[in-house]
C-alpha cells in the first residue's frame, strides 16, 4: 500500500475514526463521573530485628527468632485493638480541629464529618488539648454500645471504621529489617495521616510489650544499684569520720609523709640496736677483766664511768622502744 492509498483510506473512513474515540471517551466520562477517587500511600518502617545489635554486642541473626519477631509485629499492626485506636485517634484529631485544615482532611470529608457528628456531641467530646480529647472520645465509646462513636467505629464509614482500616496492608520487604505499611482511601490527607497514626500506635505498643518483658530485669538492677549506693554512702561517711578524727586533710600526701617518717625511725632504731649490742659486749669484757680484783677497785672511777655510759645507753634504748 502506497502513501496515497493510505491517505485515501483515512479520508474514506474519517467519520468512523472520529466517532469511535469520541463515543468511547464520552462513555468513560459518563460511567465514571460519580466514581470517587482513590489515593494510595505507603510508608517504610525500620525495625532492626535482623541486623540490629543486642545488649551483649552480638548481631548474629537466628532465622526462627527473627521470623517470629516479624510475625509478632505484623500481628500487632493488623490487630483489631490497633485499628480501633487508629480510628479513635483519627476521629479525635478531626473533631479537635476548629476549622477545615487541608493537611488533615479534604473538604468533602470535613462536610461529611459535620453531618456525622452533631455539634452537641462535638462540644461534649472536644477538650482543651488533643490528648484530653482522645481520652474523652475513647471513654465515650466504651460507655455504651449504642452511642454515636461506637456506631461510627463499628460501621462501614470510609474513614473512621475498623472495617475500612482492615485494608491497611503490612508486609516484610524480602529478608530485610524493613516493614512496608500501605493504605488507600478517597482522601489524600486522611490517607497520609492514617498511616502516620498506624506507625505511631503500633510502635508504642511494641515498645510497651518489650518494656513489660524486661521490667523485672530492670527492677532487679535498679534495686541492686540502690543497695550499692547505700553501702557506698555508708562507707564514705565512715571514711569522712576517720579523716575528721585523725585530722587527715590530704590522705595521699600525709600517707607519704608517714611512710618517710617510719623509715627514719626504723633506721634510728637499727643504729641504736647496734650501739646497744656493742656496749653490752664492752661491758661484758670489762666485767671479765674486773673479776678477781679487790672490792675497792671494782668501785673505782673507771668502772663508775662505764656504768654511767651503760645507764645512758639503756635510757636511750628505753626511749626508742617507747
SULMOCOR-V217734 format. One record per residue. N is the residue number from 0. RES is the residue in one letter. SS is DSSP state (~ for helix, > for strand, _ for the rest). PHI is phi in whole degrees, -180 to 180 (* if undefined). PSI is psi in whole degrees, 0 to 359 (NA if undefined). Layout:
# SULMOCOR-V217734
N;RES;SS;PHI;PSI, N;RES;SS;PHI;PSI
This chain:
# SULMOCOR-V217734
0;X;_;*;128, 1;X;_;-84;170, 2;X;~;-65;323, 3;X;~;-66;321, 4;X;~;-66;324, 5;X;~;-65;320, 6;X;~;-65;318, 7;X;~;-63;323, 8;X;~;-65;318, 9;X;~;-64;318, 10;X;~;-67;327, 11;X;~;-74;333, 12;X;_;-118;25, 13;X;~;-67;331, 14;X;~;-66;318, 15;X;~;-66;319, 16;X;~;-64;330, 17;X;~;-89;325, 18;X;~;-72;319, 19;X;~;-63;309, 20;X;~;-62;323, 21;X;~;-65;315, 22;X;~;-64;318, 23;X;~;-63;315, 24;X;~;-65;318, 25;X;~;-64;321, 26;X;~;-65;315, 27;X;~;-62;317, 28;X;~;-64;318, 29;X;~;-67;316, 30;X;~;-80;343, 31;X;~;-112;8, 32;X;_;-67;331, 33;X;_;-101;1, 34;X;_;-76;134, 35;X;_;-78;147, 36;X;_;-75;148, 37;X;_;-119;126, 38;X;>;-111;132, 39;X;>;-118;141, 40;X;>;-146;158, 41;X;>;-147;157, 42;X;>;-138;154, 43;X;>;-113;131, 44;X;>;-117;127, 45;X;>;-90;127, 46;X;_;-101;326, 47;X;_;73;18, 48;X;_;-74;315, 49;X;_;-80;319, 50;X;_;-116;1, 51;X;_;-74;158, 52;X;_;-84;144, 53;X;_;-95;182, 54;X;_;-67;332, 55;X;_;-89;7, 56;X;_;80;11, 57;X;_;-103;127, 58;X;_;-111;22, 59;X;_;-71;139, 60;X;_;-103;136, 61;X;_;-103;123, 62;X;~;-60;313, 63;X;~;-68;319, 64;X;~;-65;319, 65;X;~;-64;315, 66;X;~;-62;320, 67;X;~;-65;320, 68;X;~;-65;319, 69;X;~;-68;322, 70;X;~;-62;321, 71;X;~;-64;318, 72;X;~;-64;313, 73;X;~;-65;322, 74;X;~;-65;324, 75;X;~;-66;320, 76;X;~;-66;319, 77;X;~;-87;1, 78;X;_;-70;154, 79;X;~;-65;322, 80;X;~;-62;319, 81;X;~;-64;316, 82;X;~;-62;320, 83;X;~;-65;317, 84;X;~;-65;323, 85;X;~;-64;315, 86;X;~;-62;316, 87;X;~;-67;319, 88;X;~;-66;319, 89;X;~;-64;314, 90;X;~;-63;319, 91;X;~;-64;318, 92;X;~;-63;318, 93;X;~;-71;324, 94;X;~;-69;328, 95;X;~;-72;335, 96;X;_;-69;126, 97;X;_;-80;341, 98;X;_;-145;172, 99;X;_;-68;126, 100;X;_;-120;111, 101;X;_;-61;339, 102;X;_;-76;343, 103;X;_;-102;318, 104;X;_;-161;156, 105;X;_;-75;173, 106;X;~;-67;318, 107;X;~;-61;317, 108;X;~;-65;325, 109;X;~;-66;318, 110;X;~;-67;322, 111;X;~;-65;322, 112;X;~;-66;321, 113;X;~;-63;324, 114;X;~;-77;330, 115;X;~;-75;319, 116;X;_;-113;114, 117;X;_;-64;159, 118;X;~;-64;328, 119;X;~;-64;315, 120;X;~;-73;325, 121;X;~;-63;316, 122;X;~;-65;330, 123;X;~;-73;328, 124;X;~;-93;327, 125;X;_;-76;128, 126;X;_;-116;177, 127;X;_;-62;330, 128;X;_;-123;161, 129;X;~;-68;326, 130;X;~;-66;317, 131;X;~;-67;325, 132;X;~;-65;317, 133;X;~;-62;319, 134;X;~;-65;320, 135;X;~;-67;319, 136;X;~;-66;317, 137;X;~;-65;318, 138;X;~;-66;322, 139;X;~;-66;322, 140;X;~;-66;322, 141;X;~;-80;351, 142;X;~;-69;328, 143;X;_;-161;171, 144;X;_;-104;17, 145;X;_;-129;7, 146;X;_;-83;172, 147;X;~;-65;315, 148;X;~;-64;320, 149;X;~;-62;319, 150;X;~;-67;323, 151;X;~;-66;313, 152;X;~;-65;327, 153;X;_;-102;22, 154;X;_;-105;199, 155;X;_;-109;31, 156;X;_;-58;137, 157;X;_;-71;353, 158;X;_;-127;321, 159;X;_;-112;14, 160;X;_;-106;154, 161;X;~;-67;323, 162;X;~;-62;321, 163;X;~;-69;320, 164;X;~;-73;352, 165;X;_;-67;344, 166;X;_;-76;356, 167;X;_;-67;126, 168;X;>;-110;133, 169;X;>;-129;132, 170;X;>;-153;152, 171;X;>;-83;138, 172;X;_;-86;106, 173;X;_;52;231, 174;X;_;-111;27, 175;X;_;-90;184, 176;X;_;-90;10, 177;X;>;-102;143, 178;X;>;-121;129, 179;X;>;-101;127, 180;X;>;-115;124, 181;X;>;-127;155, 182;X;>;-158;148, 183;X;>;-139;141, 184;X;>;-156;178, 185;X;_;-93;14, 186;X;_;-133;121, 187;X;~;-65;315, 188;X;~;-66;318, 189;X;~;-66;325, 190;X;~;-61;313, 191;X;~;-66;315, 192;X;~;-67;324, 193;X;~;-64;318, 194;X;~;-63;319, 195;X;~;-62;318, 196;X;~;-67;322, 197;X;~;-60;312, 198;X;~;-64;316, 199;X;~;-63;315, 200;X;~;-73;317, 201;X;~;-72;328, 202;X;~;-67;322, 203;X;~;-66;320, 204;X;~;-65;318, 205;X;~;-63;320, 206;X;~;-65;319, 207;X;~;-64;323, 208;X;~;-64;317, 209;X;~;-68;322, 210;X;~;-65;323, 211;X;~;-66;324, 212;X;~;-68;322, 213;X;_;-99;8, 214;X;~;-62;316, 215;X;~;-66;322, 216;X;~;-66;316, 217;X;~;-63;319, 218;X;~;-63;321, 219;X;~;-63;312, 220;X;~;-66;323, 221;X;~;-64;320, 222;X;~;-65;318, 223;X;~;-67;321, 224;X;~;-64;319, 225;X;~;-65;317, 226;X;~;-65;319, 227;X;~;-64;323, 228;X;~;-65;320, 229;X;~;-64;316, 230;X;~;-64;318, 231;X;~;-64;319, 232;X;~;-64;321, 233;X;~;-65;316, 234;X;~;-64;322, 235;X;~;-65;322, 236;X;~;-66;319, 237;X;~;-63;316, 238;X;~;-63;321, 239;X;~;-66;318, 240;X;~;-65;323, 241;X;~;-63;317, 242;X;~;-63;319, 243;X;~;-66;317, 244;X;~;-67;327, 245;X;_;-106;13, 246;X;_;54;46, 247;X;_;-95;120, 248;X;_;-102;304, 249;X;_;-117;104, 250;X;~;-61;315, 251;X;~;-69;317, 252;X;~;-68;319, 253;X;~;-68;324, 254;X;~;-63;320, 255;X;~;-64;319, 256;X;~;-66;320, 257;X;~;-65;321, 258;X;~;-64;320, 259;X;~;-66;319, 260;X;~;-66;325, 261;X;~;-64;320, 262;X;~;-64;319, 263;X;~;-63;317, 264;X;~;-65;322, 265;X;~;-63;319, 266;X;~;-66;318, 267;X;~;-64;317, 268;X;~;-63;322, 269;X;~;-64;317, 270;X;~;-64;319, 271;X;~;-66;322, 272;X;~;-62;318, 273;X;~;-65;319, 274;X;~;-66;321, 275;X;~;-64;316, 276;X;~;-62;320, 277;X;~;-65;318, 278;X;~;-66;321, 279;X;~;-62;319, 280;X;~;-63;320, 281;X;~;-66;318, 282;X;~;-65;318, 283;X;~;-63;321, 284;X;~;-67;320, 285;X;~;-65;317, 286;X;~;-63;326, 287;X;~;-67;322, 288;X;~;-73;332, 289;X;~;-84;352, 290;X;_;-65;140, 291;X;_;86;349, 292;X;_;-79;164, 293;X;_;-67;160, 294;X;~;-61;322, 295;X;~;-70;324, 296;X;~;-69;327, 297;X;~;-59;323, 298;X;_;-95;30, 299;X;_;-71;177, 300;X;~;-67;323, 301;X;~;-65;318, 302;X;~;-64;321, 303;X;~;-63;320, 304;X;~;-64;318, 305;X;~;-63;322, 306;X;~;-64;321, 307;X;~;-65;317, 308;X;~;-61;318, 309;X;~;-63;318, 310;X;~;-64;322, 311;X;~;-64;320, 312;X;~;-64;315, 313;X;~;-62;324, 314;X;~;-67;321, 315;X;~;-65;320, 316;X;~;-64;317, 317;X;~;-63;319, 318;X;~;-64;320, 319;X;~;-65;317, 320;X;~;-63;322, 321;X;_;-64;NA
